[in-house]
């Protein structure tokens, strides 16, 4: 992200300072509780709030300030509604920082229209559009999920390994879908493959026969679907299966969802895709604490949501004040080496180390490493769908 106009962020400190109660600091949880990923966001929000609860159970931050989460609906598809929701969080609720948003288009709108003018940091767990890498953000925007510039390469490599040389593409008609489609097409063609068609689709339609007809006419060994598991992507696949247009699909991260597999059942077996994921000690620790809390930690973007909230908490502690712009200056400090490694369930330990003046290296649930100005390096889980659900092939 471009770190421009830093002086202007200082003028917005009042808006990004702790809420009126001296013993409380509010954090916005801006996720799409309605719309085409609504089956995913409850687990994401619960995971973020688990990090907040850990900090509160440890006595809070900055001498006993409790963190209060405030939820707001980003809708995934309505930039105006997302902007209004973010505005309410900042002006009415007095949040100091925002965990979110999720879908790329609404994230960009909330960032540009609300967060930047008010000096409020945002850490998104799921906004993956490559365009967000170059947005002017005054040093206030970070993300714990990797850019789709990387996912496009991963998906192209998966198809190359499978010997697929011709593919049709459909993508949801927004920043996320277009960004991933373009990144994938560039990598696929660089590997010698042929894209027969790359066509957008809208979410929320009752009938996708026209779109599927055009995709089928163009042909392809598989259909690449870069949409949403509760939205048009699912509708496209259902119509393609019903008409016999395609029987195998390669999917981006927005299509990963337990309800999606439950609804389509065995008909979708044999299809495959990628989703940001992690393995190792941090991922195992996260599953342990989410299981104890009754949260589905295996749902997509739950790890990234926990990590996003944790980074905001620790950055405020490192800043020494419940001030958004000040916290933003410390996100990279707590996220990266050098320092003592911090895993899920260790937020209390991290707060003690920060208070003692000891550096920390928050790795969290997703193996956090923020590269450049705040991009997640990230890893992807390559999966295939079986009759029983998702099966991991490898991590890339």
C-alpha positions as CSV (number, residue, x, y, z in Angstrom):
1,X,0.0,0.0,0.0
2,X,1.2,3.5,-0.7
3,X,2.2,5.2,2.6
4,X,1.4,8.7,1.4
5,X,0.1,11.8,3.1
6,X,1.2,10.6,6.5
7,X,0.9,14.1,7.9
8,X,-2.8,14.2,7.2
9,X,-3.3,11.1,9.3
10,X,-2.1,13.1,12.3
11,X,-4.9,15.5,11.9
12,X,-7.4,12.7,12.3
13,X,-6.1,11.5,15.7
14,X,-9.2,12.6,17.6
15,X,-11.5,10.4,15.5
16,X,-9.2,7.4,16.0
17,X,-8.9,7.8,19.8
18,X,-10.5,5.6,22.4
19,X,-14.2,5.9,23.0
20,X,-15.7,8.2,25.6
21,X,-15.5,5.6,28.4
22,X,-12.0,5.8,29.9
23,X,-12.1,2.1,30.7
24,X,-13.2,0.9,27.3
25,X,-11.8,0.8,23.8
26,X,-14.1,-0.2,20.9
27,X,-13.1,-2.3,17.9
28,X,-15.2,-2.5,14.8
29,X,-16.0,-6.0,13.4
30,X,-17.0,-5.0,9.8
31,X,-18.0,-8.2,8.0
32,X,-20.6,-9.2,5.5
33,X,-23.3,-10.7,7.7
34,X,-25.7,-10.6,4.7
35,X,-24.9,-11.2,1.1
36,X,-23.0,-13.9,-0.9
37,X,-20.6,-15.0,1.9
38,X,-23.0,-14.8,4.8
39,X,-22.5,-18.4,5.8
40,X,-18.8,-17.7,6.5
41,X,-18.9,-14.5,8.5
42,X,-20.4,-15.7,11.8
43,X,-17.3,-17.9,12.3
44,X,-15.0,-15.1,11.2
45,X,-16.5,-12.7,13.7
46,X,-16.5,-15.3,16.5
47,X,-12.8,-15.9,15.9
48,X,-12.0,-12.2,16.0
49,X,-13.9,-11.8,19.2
50,X,-12.1,-14.8,20.7
51,X,-8.9,-12.8,20.4
52,X,-10.6,-9.9,22.1
53,X,-11.9,-12.1,24.9
54,X,-8.4,-13.4,25.5
55,X,-7.1,-9.8,25.9
56,X,-10.0,-8.9,28.2
57,X,-9.5,-12.1,30.3
58,X,-5.9,-11.0,30.7
59,X,-7.0,-7.7,32.3
60,X,-7.3,-5.7,29.1
61,X,-4.8,-3.4,27.6
62,X,-3.1,-0.2,28.7
63,X,-3.6,-0.5,32.4
64,X,-7.0,-2.3,32.3
65,X,-9.0,-0.9,29.4
66,X,-11.5,-3.5,28.2
67,X,-12.0,-4.0,24.4
68,X,-15.6,-4.0,23.2
69,X,-16.3,-5.4,19.8
70,X,-19.0,-3.7,17.7
71,X,-20.3,-5.6,14.7
72,X,-21.5,-4.0,11.4
73,X,-22.6,-5.4,8.1
74,X,-20.4,-4.8,5.1
75,X,-22.9,-6.7,2.8
76,X,-20.0,-7.8,0.5
77,X,-21.6,-6.3,-2.6
78,X,-22.9,-2.8,-1.7
79,X,-20.1,-0.3,-1.3
80,X,-22.5,2.5,-0.2
81,X,-24.0,0.3,2.5
82,X,-20.5,-0.7,3.7
83,X,-19.4,2.9,3.8
84,X,-22.4,3.8,5.8
85,X,-21.7,0.9,8.2
86,X,-18.1,2.0,8.6
87,X,-19.2,5.6,9.2
88,X,-21.5,4.5,12.0
89,X,-18.8,2.5,13.6
90,X,-16.4,5.5,13.7
91,X,-18.8,8.4,14.3
92,X,-21.6,6.8,16.4
93,X,-19.9,3.9,18.1
94,X,-16.4,5.5,18.4
95,X,-14.3,2.5,17.4
96,X,-10.6,3.0,17.4
97,X,-9.8,0.3,14.8
98,X,-11.6,-2.0,12.4
99,X,-11.2,-5.7,11.9
100,X,-12.4,-6.0,8.3
101,X,-13.8,-5.7,5.9
102,X,-14.0,-8.9,4.0
103,X,-15.0,-8.6,0.3
104,X,-12.5,-6.5,-1.7
105,X,-14.9,-3.9,-3.1
106,X,-16.5,-2.9,0.1
107,X,-13.2,-3.0,1.9
108,X,-11.8,-0.4,-0.5
109,X,-14.9,1.7,-0.1
110,X,-14.7,1.7,3.7
111,X,-11.0,2.4,3.6
112,X,-11.1,5.3,1.2
113,X,-14.3,6.9,2.4
114,X,-14.1,6.4,6.2
115,X,-10.9,4.9,7.6
116,X,-8.4,7.2,5.9
117,X,-10.2,10.4,6.5
118,X,-10.6,9.5,10.2
119,X,-7.2,8.0,10.9
120,X,-8.7,4.5,11.7
121,X,-6.6,1.5,10.9
122,X,-8.2,-1.5,9.2
123,X,-6.8,-5.1,9.0
124,X,-8.8,-7.2,6.6
125,X,-8.8,-11.0,7.0
126,X,-10.3,-11.7,3.6
127,X,-10.0,-8.8,1.1
128,X,-7.7,-10.2,-1.5
129,X,-7.9,-8.0,-4.6
130,X,-4.5,-7.1,-6.0
131,X,-5.8,-3.5,-6.4
132,X,-5.7,-3.0,-2.7
133,X,-1.9,-3.3,-2.8
134,X,-1.6,0.1,-4.4
135,X,-4.4,2.0,-2.8
136,X,-3.4,5.2,-1.0
137,X,-4.1,4.3,2.6
138,X,-2.0,6.7,4.8
139,X,-0.4,3.7,6.3
140,X,-3.7,2.5,7.8
141,X,-4.5,-0.7,5.9
142,X,-3.1,-4.2,6.3
143,X,-4.4,-7.7,5.5
144,X,-3.8,-11.1,6.9
145,X,-4.9,-12.9,3.8
146,X,-2.6,-12.9,0.8
147,X,-3.3,-11.0,-2.4
148,X,-4.9,-12.8,-5.4
149,X,-1.9,-12.0,-7.4
150,X,-0.4,-14.9,-5.6
151,X,-3.6,-17.0,-5.7
152,X,-3.7,-16.7,-9.5
153,X,-0.3,-18.2,-9.7
154,X,-1.2,-21.0,-7.4
155,X,-4.4,-22.0,-9.3
156,X,-2.5,-21.9,-12.6
157,X,0.1,-24.2,-11.2
158,X,-2.6,-26.6,-10.0
159,X,-4.0,-26.8,-13.5
160,X,-0.6,-27.3,-15.0
161,X,0.1,-30.2,-12.6
162,X,-3.2,-31.8,-13.8
163,X,-2.4,-31.3,-17.5
164,X,-5.3,-28.9,-18.1
165,X,-4.6,-26.7,-21.1
166,X,-8.0,-25.1,-21.9
167,X,-10.3,-23.4,-19.4
168,X,-13.3,-21.2,-19.3
169,X,-13.6,-18.5,-16.6
170,X,-16.5,-16.9,-14.9
171,X,-16.1,-14.4,-12.2
172,X,-18.3,-12.3,-9.9
173,X,-18.5,-8.8,-11.4
174,X,-16.6,-6.9,-8.7
175,X,-13.0,-6.0,-7.7
176,X,-12.4,-9.4,-6.1
177,X,-13.7,-11.5,-9.1
178,X,-12.1,-9.4,-11.8
179,X,-8.8,-9.2,-10.0
180,X,-8.5,-13.0,-9.4
181,X,-9.7,-13.8,-12.9
182,X,-7.1,-11.5,-14.5
183,X,-4.3,-12.8,-12.2
184,X,-5.2,-16.4,-13.0
185,X,-5.6,-15.9,-16.7
186,X,-2.2,-14.2,-16.9
187,X,-0.5,-17.0,-15.1
188,X,-2.4,-19.8,-16.9
189,X,-1.5,-18.3,-20.3
190,X,2.1,-17.8,-19.3
191,X,2.2,-21.5,-18.6
192,X,1.0,-22.2,-22.2
193,X,-2.7,-22.6,-21.4
194,X,-5.7,-21.2,-23.4
195,X,-8.5,-19.2,-21.8
196,X,-11.6,-19.8,-24.1
197,X,-13.7,-17.1,-22.4
198,X,-13.6,-14.9,-19.3
199,X,-17.0,-13.6,-18.5
200,X,-18.5,-11.8,-15.4
201,X,-21.7,-12.9,-13.6
202,X,-23.9,-11.0,-11.2
203,X,-24.8,-12.2,-7.7
204,X,-28.3,-12.7,-6.6
205,X,-29.9,-13.9,-10.0
206,X,-32.5,-16.6,-10.0
207,X,-31.3,-18.0,-13.4
208,X,-27.8,-18.4,-14.8
209,X,-28.7,-20.3,-18.0
210,X,-27.6,-17.5,-20.3
211,X,-24.2,-17.2,-18.6
212,X,-23.6,-21.0,-18.6
213,X,-24.7,-21.2,-22.2
214,X,-22.1,-18.7,-23.3
215,X,-19.4,-20.5,-21.2
216,X,-20.4,-23.9,-22.7
217,X,-20.3,-22.5,-26.2
218,X,-16.7,-21.3,-25.7
219,X,-15.7,-24.7,-24.3
220,X,-12.9,-25.7,-22.0
221,X,-11.8,-28.8,-20.1
222,X,-12.9,-27.3,-16.8
223,X,-14.8,-24.2,-15.7
224,X,-12.9,-21.8,-13.4
225,X,-15.3,-20.2,-11.0
226,X,-14.2,-17.1,-9.1
227,X,-17.3,-16.1,-7.2
228,X,-19.0,-16.7,-3.9
229,X,-20.2,-19.9,-2.3
230,X,-23.5,-18.4,-1.2
231,X,-24.0,-16.3,-4.4
232,X,-23.6,-16.4,-8.2
233,X,-20.7,-18.8,-8.2
234,X,-22.9,-21.5,-6.6
235,X,-25.7,-20.6,-9.1
236,X,-23.4,-21.0,-12.1
237,X,-22.1,-24.4,-10.9
238,X,-25.6,-25.7,-10.2
239,X,-26.8,-24.7,-13.6
240,X,-23.7,-26.1,-15.3
241,X,-24.3,-29.4,-13.5
242,X,-28.0,-29.5,-14.3
243,X,-27.4,-28.9,-18.0
244,X,-24.3,-31.0,-18.3
245,X,-22.3,-28.0,-19.6
246,X,-19.4,-28.8,-17.2
247,X,-18.8,-31.4,-14.6
248,X,-15.5,-30.3,-13.2
249,X,-14.7,-26.9,-11.6
250,X,-11.6,-25.2,-10.3
251,X,-12.5,-22.6,-7.7
252,X,-11.0,-19.6,-5.9
253,X,-11.2,-19.0,-2.2
254,X,-14.6,-17.3,-2.3
255,X,-16.1,-20.6,-3.3
256,X,-14.9,-22.5,-0.2
257,X,-17.7,-23.2,2.3
258,X,-19.1,-26.1,4.2
259,X,-22.7,-25.2,3.2
260,X,-21.7,-25.1,-0.5
261,X,-20.5,-28.7,-0.4
262,X,-23.5,-29.8,1.7
263,X,-25.9,-28.3,-0.8
264,X,-24.3,-29.7,-3.9
265,X,-23.3,-33.0,-2.5
266,X,-21.7,-35.7,-4.6
267,X,-22.4,-33.8,-7.8
268,X,-19.4,-31.6,-7.1
269,X,-17.0,-34.4,-6.2
270,X,-13.8,-34.3,-8.2
271,X,-13.6,-30.5,-8.4
272,X,-10.8,-28.7,-6.7
273,X,-9.4,-25.3,-5.8
274,X,-7.4,-23.2,-3.4
275,X,-8.0,-21.2,-0.2
276,X,-5.6,-19.3,2.1
277,X,-4.8,-21.7,4.9
278,X,-2.0,-22.6,7.3
279,X,-0.5,-25.7,8.9
280,X,1.9,-26.2,11.8
281,X,2.0,-25.3,15.4
282,X,0.1,-22.1,15.1
283,X,-2.7,-23.6,13.1
284,X,-2.9,-26.5,15.6
285,X,-3.1,-24.1,18.6
286,X,-5.9,-22.2,16.9
287,X,-8.0,-25.3,16.3
288,X,-7.5,-26.2,20.0
289,X,-8.7,-22.9,21.3
290,X,-11.6,-22.6,18.8
291,X,-12.8,-26.1,19.7
292,X,-12.8,-25.2,23.3
293,X,-14.7,-22.1,22.6
294,X,-17.3,-23.9,20.4
295,X,-16.2,-22.1,17.2
296,X,-15.7,-23.8,13.9
297,X,-12.0,-23.0,13.4
298,X,-11.9,-25.0,10.2
299,X,-14.1,-22.5,8.3
300,X,-12.3,-20.3,5.8
301,X,-10.8,-17.0,7.0
302,X,-11.3,-17.8,10.7
303,X,-7.5,-18.0,11.3
304,X,-7.0,-14.7,9.5
305,X,-9.8,-13.0,11.4
306,X,-8.4,-14.0,14.8
307,X,-5.0,-12.8,13.7
308,X,-6.3,-9.5,12.4
309,X,-8.0,-8.7,15.7
310,X,-4.9,-9.9,17.7
311,X,-2.6,-7.6,15.7
312,X,-4.8,-4.6,16.3
313,X,-4.9,-5.3,20.0
314,X,-1.1,-5.8,20.3
315,X,-0.4,-2.8,18.1
316,X,-2.4,-0.6,20.5
317,X,-0.5,-2.1,23.4
318,X,2.8,-1.4,21.7
319,X,1.7,2.2,20.9
320,X,1.0,2.8,24.5
321,X,-2.3,4.5,23.8
322,X,-5.8,3.5,22.4
323,X,-5.3,5.6,19.3
324,X,-5.8,4.2,15.9
325,X,-3.2,6.1,13.9
326,X,-0.6,5.4,16.6
327,X,-1.5,1.7,16.6
328,X,-1.1,1.5,12.8
329,X,2.5,2.6,13.2
330,X,3.2,-0.5,15.4
331,X,1.4,-3.2,13.4
332,X,4.5,-4.3,11.5
333,X,6.6,-4.2,14.7
334,X,4.4,-6.7,16.5
335,X,3.7,-8.8,13.3
336,X,7.3,-9.6,12.2
337,X,10.6,-10.7,13.6
338,X,12.7,-10.1,15.6
339,X,10.9,-11.0,18.8
340,X,9.5,-13.8,20.9
341,X,7.1,-15.9,18.8
342,X,3.4,-15.6,19.8
343,X,0.8,-18.3,18.9
344,X,-2.9,-18.5,19.3
345,X,-3.9,-18.5,22.9
346,X,-0.9,-16.5,23.9
347,X,-2.3,-13.0,23.7
348,X,-1.9,-12.5,27.5
349,X,1.7,-13.5,27.2
350,X,2.2,-11.1,24.4
351,X,0.7,-8.2,26.4
352,X,3.1,-9.0,29.3
353,X,6.1,-9.0,27.0
354,X,5.1,-5.7,25.4
355,X,4.5,-4.1,28.8
356,X,8.0,-5.3,29.8
357,X,9.5,-3.7,26.7
358,X,10.3,-7.1,25.0
359,X,9.9,-7.4,21.2
360,X,7.3,-10.0,20.0
361,X,6.9,-11.8,16.7
362,X,3.2,-12.5,16.3
363,X,2.8,-15.6,14.1
364,X,-0.7,-16.5,15.2
365,X,-3.0,-18.9,13.4
366,X,-2.1,-18.1,9.8
367,X,1.7,-17.9,10.2
368,X,1.6,-14.1,10.0
369,X,4.4,-12.4,8.1
370,X,3.6,-9.0,6.7
371,X,5.7,-8.3,3.7
372,X,6.3,-4.9,2.0
373,X,3.9,-2.3,3.5
374,X,1.5,-4.7,5.1
375,X,0.7,-7.6,2.7
376,X,0.4,-11.1,4.1
377,X,2.9,-13.6,2.6
378,X,0.5,-16.5,3.2
379,X,0.2,-20.0,2.1
380,X,-2.6,-21.8,0.2
381,X,-4.3,-25.1,0.8
382,X,-4.9,-27.0,-2.4
383,X,-8.0,-29.2,-2.0
384,X,-10.1,-31.6,-3.9
385,X,-13.8,-32.3,-3.1
386,X,-14.8,-35.9,-2.3
387,X,-18.1,-37.4,-1.4
388,X,-17.2,-36.7,2.2
389,X,-16.2,-33.0,1.8
390,X,-12.9,-31.3,1.4
391,X,-9.6,-33.2,1.2
392,X,-6.2,-31.5,1.4
393,X,-3.9,-32.3,-1.4
394,X,-0.9,-30.1,-0.4
395,X,0.0,-26.6,0.8
396,X,1.6,-24.2,-1.7
